[in-house]
Amino acid sequence: MMVCPPIGKQKKYSRQELQIIHAEEVCPPEGRAPICWKLITNLVVKSHEDAVHKLHWYALRWKIETFFKTLKTGCKVEDIRLTTAD
């Protein structure tokens, strides 16, 4: 997919070639709708294996998000940062 910059911005920004990965869970647990991801990336995706690799990266992102949420809510790191040594 080729995405062009907005009108008036073509001189400042170039067109971007993007890849779209559509992934849907084949056998979801009973009583739950299948997970459906539509990812847009500027990384090269030329094969099924490439797509699976990018989906794996995206899945790891959620572990990172959970880690930072735990730091902020459970460990209260933002509160600690805003205090003095005393």
Residue pairs with C-beta under 8 A, 6 or more apart in sequence:
1 17
1 18
1 19
1 20
1 40
2 15
2 16
2 17
2 18
3 15
3 16
3 17
3 18
4 10
4 15
5 12
5 13
5 14
5 15
16 42
17 42
18 40
18 41
18 42
19 40
19 41
19 42
19 43
19 44
19 45
20 38
20 39
20 40
21 37
21 38
21 39
21 40
21 41
21 45
21 51
21 54
21 55
22 36
22 37
22 38
23 36
23 37
23 39
23 51
23 55
24 34
24 35
24 36
24 37
25 34
25 35
25 36
26 34
28 34
28 35
37 55
37 58
39 54
39 55
39 58
41 54
43 54
44 50
45 51
45 54
71 77
72 78
